């Protein structure tokens, strides 16, 4: 059976040729499930692979068995269905959201089994199908509520609900409850949310299709558009599957057939819906339904078109379908249909699914993942990694030995930033010789002063408090400023030429631009008065490549430059990640490849790939020497 599927697969009535489609966008990933184990011990392992076919890796989640990964539109989170680890003996499956940057997990649906302890009626909830709202704050969940006492008394009711994605409260809305799930219709099998309309979802619902030959209706499944936010009852039918009954007087055969539409997915621009149409028929002479005939289609949301993409040979089953982020391709899984006592089932034979990609016009079909692989979902690339909340602690001197912090804002748009100069509160925290009264200047790329402050409450008090990170001492300084992309410098001095240990910090508050390529210059002393630079890596589940440099001898025109700096990089727990004295001693090729190697062999550099967290760079003079130095961190992505 597996060999038949892989080598004699039929597409649109022709033998399938595995040809190249348009190259998959490399800036995206495909989440999918790989079956692991056999029989009742088989579980679904969550994996991800780059859209160019590289980097196939497991995704760490605290679930033994995962179903149906679905990414948010911005790639920052995804959802899966799984048994609640806190209730491992339950039958019900819940929807969990996973933050790709922090790994934080929320139980969105919080379904639990309802079981009569005396062996009577029960209710289990299978929350298999879900979709994020465009802004990622809500999740639509299409669940099957199975109730009864077992056997023929059991019923299954698809119920569509809306939940907050942070799991902080229960269902916000009941959008639809399907009639009793008699027959084999696909009501409740799928859900998607428009990427451009917070108040538009699409879902499959049982529909009584008028028989083509007249005289009644046939049970079909159609796609309906609904408004889950403003009006649960406001729906519009999108697809119109057909049904008919035909009789052969000579043989006495009655042939019943119907079409069932399921697994809808909005295109990235929201103008189309890809879906699966299942042709199902049964003959009164055979007594069991024929194998399904599946096809992929795309319907326009305005109802003006409904086009065939691919049709497959009878007896194959598609579990899921999704769009590439650029809207040019579809990804789907397909395998030989499972049967029980001759009856076709609405899933493929275990371990026979493979994942395919096809252009949205039906050309360029190719196998993307081999058997066994299933339930693919095309995830947009997470937002680029970002350096944020940067700080440097140093002994602040006078004249050229002031504490000078630099940062670059990159990207588009602007960014609201708070820059702080901290001193007295360091002393309260036990730092000896803290700067008693710091002052702060913020300069733009031309060197012009764009803002200055002595005591933070003197100006912008309300704005600074609103950032939630005001200084804790009234003599400390702060500036809030909305900045456009470019380079900026913050200079910290002691009021009236005071000296002592100070801290300069820059926090990114909002905006589409990002903090990057940070640096601080100051006078490095021995002991506790070394230069300590801190930065936070902010990312969305993607490790960040960074180069950290300690510069001294090449500081042209700077008196008392540190002759031979050394560098240490520490992780959020304080553990040493890497250290370097002279940059050519280690990682020379990697450092050169960054295009920003130090220009003096005695300077130090470290290239590292870092996960989310706060990191510290410590610059000392070799053999306890002192002098003016520069510590820098460059975001290489």
N, C-alpha and C positions, 0 to 999 in steps of 0.2 A: 504493500500500500504506500509506504513512504517513497519508494523508488518511482512508482507511477506518478505521484504528485510532483516530484522534483523534475522528472525528465520528460513527461508526456502531458504536462499541464496545458490546457487549451484556453486560449484567449480570443474572444470575438470570433469563434469558429475556426481559428487558425492555430497550428502548432506554435507554441510560444518560442520566440527567439530572444535570448537574453542580450539585449543591445544597450548601448550607453544612452542614458537620458542626459539632460543638461546637468552639468556638475552641481552637486548639492552645495548649498551655501555653507562655507566652512565656519561661519560665525554663528553656528547654532548647534544644538545637540539633540539627539533622539533618546528619550527615555523609553525603556522597554522592559518586559518581564521575560526571564528565562526560567522555564520549568527545571527544577532540580529534584532528583529522587524519583521513585517509582510508586505506582499504586496509591494507596491511602497515605503514604508518607511523602508524596510529592508536594512541594511548595514552590511558590513563585519568588524568584530572586530579582530585586530591582537593580537594573543596570543602566548605564548611559554610554553613548558612543557619539563621537563627533560626526557631523553630517557628511564629512569627507571619508568616513570609514575608519578613522584612526581613533586611538584612545578608548577602547572598549573596556570599561571598568565597572565593578560593583559599586552601588551607592549604599553607604552605611545608613541603615534605618533600624530602629529597635523592634522590627516586626519579623516574625518567623516566616510569614506568608503574605505576599503583597499582590494586589490586583489593581489594574487600571490606573497607571500614573497619568496625571493631568497637570501640565504646567500653567502658571499664571501668565498673563499676556506680556508682562515685563520681565519674566524669567527669574524673579527674585524668590519665588516659592513654588512648590508643587503640592499636589494632593494625591493620596493613595487610599485604597480601601484595605482594611486589615482588621483582624480581631484585636480588641483592646488588650494590650499587655497587662493591664491591671485586672482584667477579667479573662484569663487565658482559657477558662472552661466554657465560655459562652459560645453560642453558635452565631449570634448576630455579628455582622461586620459593620464597622464604622468608617467614616471619612476622617482622615487626619491630614492637616496641612503641615508642611515642613519648610522652614525658612532656610534658604540655601546659604545665607551668609553666616548665621549663628547656629544652625542646626536645631533651633527651637521647634518643638512639635506641639500641636494643639489638636485635641479631639473635637472636631466640629459638630458632629451629629449626636454623640452620646446616647446611642441606642443601647438598650439592654434586653435580654431575653425576658419574656413573660411566660412562666411555666407553672401549671397546676402541679403542686407537689404530690397529688394523688394520681398522677398520670392522666389527667384530663386535658382540656384544651391548652394550647400554647400559641405564642406568637414570637417569631424570629424576624429580624429585619436585615435584609441584605442590601446595604448601601453601596452599590457597585458603580453607579454612573454619576458624574459630578462635573461642574464647570465653574470657573472663577468669573466674577463680574469684571468689567474692563479695568476698574481701579483696584481689583484684588481684595476688596474689603468684604465681599460676600461670596458664598458658594451655593450654587443650585445643586440639589441632590435628588436624583430619581432613584427611589428605593423600592424593593419588592417586599411587602409585608406578607409573610406566609403564616397563616393561622389555621387552626383546626385540631383534630385529634389524630392525624395520621391517615395515610391511605387516601381514599376517594373523598374523605371529608375535608381534606386540606384545600385551602384557597390561596391564591396569590393576587395581591392588589398593588399595582404600581402607584406610588404616591410621590408627588413632586413638591419639595419644600425648599425654602431659602434659609440659609444659616449664615451668621457672621463668621468670617474666616479665622478670627482670633479665638473662637471657641468660648467667648465670654458669656454668651447667653444662648438660649435654645432657639427653636425654629422661629423665624420672624414672619413667615407667611406660608400658608398652604395654598399652592398654586393650582394643583389638580390631583384628584384621586380617580383612577381609572376604574371602570366597571370590573366585575369579576373576570379574571383572566382565563376565560374558557378557550379551548382550542389552542392554536399555536401562534396567535398573533404576537407582535413584538412591541406592544404598548409598554412604555417605561424603559425600553432598551436603548438608552442614550439620552444625552442632554448637552446643550451647548448654549453659551451666552454670547451675544453679539460683542465683538471687540470695540465697537464704536457707539453703542447705545446701552446705557446702564439699565434701560427698561425694556429689553427685548431678549427673549430666549426662544429656543426651538427645541421641541421634544416630540417623540413618536407617541401617538394615542390611537387606541382602537377606533376604527371607523367603519360604518356600515356602507359599503360601496354599492351603488345601484348595479344590478346585474346587466351586463351589456345586452343580453338577449331579452331583458325585461322580466317582469313578474316577481320581483323581490330584490333582496339585498344579499350581499356576501360579506363575510367578516374579513376586513382588511386592516392595515395599519397605515395611517397617514402622518405626515409631519405638520405640526401646528406651531405658529408663532404666538407667543403670549407676552403680556406685560406684567412681570412679577412685582414691580414696585408700586405702580400707580393703580393697577386694577387687575386682580387675579382672574377675573372673569372675562377680560377683554382678549379674545383669541382670534386668529385668522388662519385658515387652512392654507398650507403652502404646497403640498403635493396631493395628487389625486390618483392613487393606485386603483387598478381595475379589478373586477371580479366577474365570474360568469359560471353558469351551470349548463351543461350540454348533455343531451340524452341521445342514445343510439337505439332506435326502436327495434332494429334487427337483433342486437345482442342483449338489449336490456341494460346496457352499461350507462351509468350516470357519472359524468366527469365534472367535478367541482374544482375550480381554481381561483386563486386570489393573489394579489401582490401585497407585500408588507415592507414598509420603509422604516429603517432604523439607523442608529449611529450617526445622527446629523452633526456636521461640523461647519461652522461659519468660516468663510474665507477671511484672511487677515484684514481686508478692507471692508468686510461686512456686507458685501453686495451679493454673495453667493453662499449656498449651503451644499457641501458634498455629503452624500449619504449612500447607504447600501439599500438596494431593492432586492427582496427575496421573492421569487416566483414559486408558489407552492400549489400543488394539486393532488387530488386523491380520486381514485377510480373505485366505484362501487364493486367492481369485480375483484380488485386486488385487496381491498380492505385496509390497506395501510398507505399513508402518503408517499408520493414519489420523493426521491432526493431533491433538495432545493436547487434552484438555479439562481445564482447570485450575480448582481451587477453593481457597478459603481456609477453614480450619476451626480450631476451638479445642477441645482435649481437656483435661479435668481430670486432674491428676496422680494423683488417687486412683482413676482408671478409671471413675468413675460417669457421665461424660457425654462426648460427642464431637459438637459442634454445627457445622452449616454456617454460615458467615458470608456468602460470596459464591460464585457459580459464573459462569464466563466462557465466551464463545463458543469453539468449537473453533479451534485455530490460534493461540492467544495463549500466551505463556510468561512465568512469574514467576520472577525470579532470586533475590529476597530479600524478607524480611518482618521487621518489628520492631514492638515495642510502644512507645507513648508512655510516658514515665516515670510518669504517673499511672494507667496501665493502662486508660484509657478508649478508646484508639484504636489502630489498626494503620496502619503505613506500608509500602508495597510498590511495586515497579516491575513494569511489564508492557509487553510489546510483541509484534508479530507473530513467530511462531515461525520460525526459520531452517530451511531444507531443503537437502539435498545429494542430487542425483540422485533426487529424489522422496522421500527418507527424512527424516522430521522429526528435528531436532537439539535437544539439551537446552540451548538458549539462544535469545535473540531475535535478529532481524535487526539488525545493527549500526546504531546511530544512530536506532532507532525506539522505544526504551524511554522511558517517562515515569513519574513518581512520583505515586502517589495516596495519599490518606489516607481511612480509613473508620472509623466508630465500631465498637466491637467487637461490637455487635449487628447489624451489616450495614447500618445506616442512614447517611445523610449522606455518601455517597461523593463525593469531589471531587478534581480534579487539583491537585496541589501544585506540581510542577515539570514544565515542558514538555519535549518531546523536544529534544535527547537528554539524559537523566539516568537514572541507574541506581544499584543497590546502596545504597539508603538505610539508615542506622542512626540511631536516635533516641538522642542522647546526653543524659544528665542534665546539668543546669547545673553547671559547676565550682564548687567551694567559693568563697565570697565572698573577694575580695582582702583582704589583711591587712598591717598594718604590724608589723614585728618588729625585734628587736635594735636598740633605739633608744639613742642616746648623744648627749651634749653636752660639748664641751670649752670651758673658760672659766677666767679668772683668779679664783680663790677668795679672797674677802676675809673680813673679820670682820663680826659683827653681821648687819645686813640684807643684806650683800653676800656671803653664803654662796651656794653653788651649789645651786639648788633645781630638781629635775627632777620633772615630773608626768606621769602616764600614766593612761589609762582602760582598764579591761578590759570588753569588751562580749561579748554573746552569752549562751549558756547554759552551765551547768556551771561548772567552775573551771579555773584555769590555774596551772601551776607556773612560777615566775619566779625568775631570779637577778638581783639588783641589785648592781652593783659600783661602788666609788669608787676611781679609779686616780690615782696621782700619781708615785711614784718611778720607775715603769717608763717614764713619759713622758720623764723626764730621761735615762734610759738610751737612749731612742730619738732624743735630740737636741733635745728641747723645752726651751728656756731657762726657768729659773725655775719648775720643776715643784714641785708641792706635795709636801713631804717626807713627811708622815704624815697621810693623810686619815682622817676618821671618817665614819660613815654612819648615818643614821636613816631608817626607813621608817614613814610615817604613813598611816593610813586616811582615808576621806572625812570623818570627824568631826574630824580633826586629831590623834587619839590616836596615840602611838607604839606600833607593833605589833612592832617589832624594831629592834635597833641593833647595831653592830659597830665595833670599832677595827681590830684585826689579824685577818685572815680565818681564820687557823689557830687562833685562840683558841676559836671556836665553829663548829660545823657543818663541820669540816674534811672529813670523809668525804663529806658530801652535796655540798659545793662541788666537790670533786675529781670526783665522779661526773657532774657537769654537763659535764665536758670543757673548761670555760672558767674554771678558777680563776685568780685574779690571779697575776702572775709575781713579785711582790715581797711579802714577808711583812708589810710595814707597810700594805699596801693592804687595803681592806675589802670584804666581800661578805655578802649575805644571800640565802638560799634560802627561798622561802615559797610555799605554795599559796594562791592568792588567788581570791576569788569576784568576779563582776562588780561594778565600782564604780570610784571614782577614788582614786588613791594618789599620795603625794608622797615623793620621796627627797631628803634634805638632806645635802649634803657640806660639811664644815668642815675646817679644819686643826686638828690636835691642839694644845692649848695656844695657840689663836689664831694658829696658823701660817697663812701665806698662800702662794699660788703657783698655777700652772696645774694644774687638776684635770679629771677626766673622770668623768661619771656615766653609767651604762649600765644598761639593763634588757633581759634576754633572755627571750623566751618559750620554755619548755622542752617543754611538752606541754599536753594538755587541749583541750576543744572551744571554749572561749572564746578571744578574741583581744585583742592589744594594739591600742589605737587612740587617736587624739586626744592626741598626746604634746606636752609643753611643757617648757621649761626657763627659769628666771629667774636672772639673775645680773648682775654689773657688767661692762658692755662698755667696754673700753679701746681704745686705738689700736694700730696695728701688728699684731704677732702675737697680741695679747691680745684680739682680737675674739671674739665668740661664734660657735662652730662647732657646729651641730647635725647629727647624722647619724641616718638611719633607713633601714631595709631594707624594700623592697616585696616581700612574699611573695604570689604569686598562682598561679593554675592555668591560665595561658594567656589570662587576661582582663586587659586593661589596667586600671589602678587610677586613679581620679580623686582627687586630693589638693589641698587648699589649705594653703599654708604662709604663716604670718603673722609679722611682726616688730612687736611692740607696745612702746610706750614712753610717750608722753604720757598715755595713758588708764589707766596703772597708778595707780589712786586710792590716796592715802595712802602711797605709796612715795616716800621721799625720794630726790632725785637721779635721777629717772626720765630716761631718754634722750629728749631733746627731739625728735629727728628721725632715726629709724632708716632704714637702707637694707637691702635684702635681695637675696641672690644664691642661686640654686639650681643645683647642679652634679650632673652624672650620674656613674655609676660610674667613668668614665675621667677625671673631673676637669673635663670640658668644661662650659662655662656653658650651662645649659638656658634660664634666664630670669633677669631681674633687675627690680627695682622700687624706686622711691623712695617716692612717694606713691600709694596704692592706686587712687585715682580716675583717675590719669593713664592707666592701661592696664587692660583687662579689667574695668572697673567693673560692667558688667551681669552678667558671669559670676560675679564675686565676690559681688555682692548675691544672686544666685540660690542661692548656697551656704547662705544664711541666717546666716552667721557673718562678715559683713564687719567690718573694724576700725571702731571708733567714733570715731577721730580721723583727719582727712584726711592728716596727716603720717605715719601709720603705713603699713606696706608689706604687700602680699599678692600671692601668685602662685597661680593655679589651673593645674594641669597634669595630663594623663593620662600615667601612668608605667607602664612595663613592669617586670618583675622586676629587682631590682638594688639596690645601695646608693647612697643619695643624700645630699648634704651641703647644708645651708642655712647661709649665713654672714651674720651681722648685724653691721653697723658703724654708727657714728654719722656722720651727714653732716658733711663737712668735719672729720673726725677728732675730733668731739665724743665725750664719754664719758657714761656713766650706766647705771642699771639698766634692763634690757630683758627681754623675754620672746620666745622663739622657739617657734612651735607648728606642728605638722603634724596635720591632720585627715583621716582617711580618710572620703571622701564616699560610699562604697559599703558 
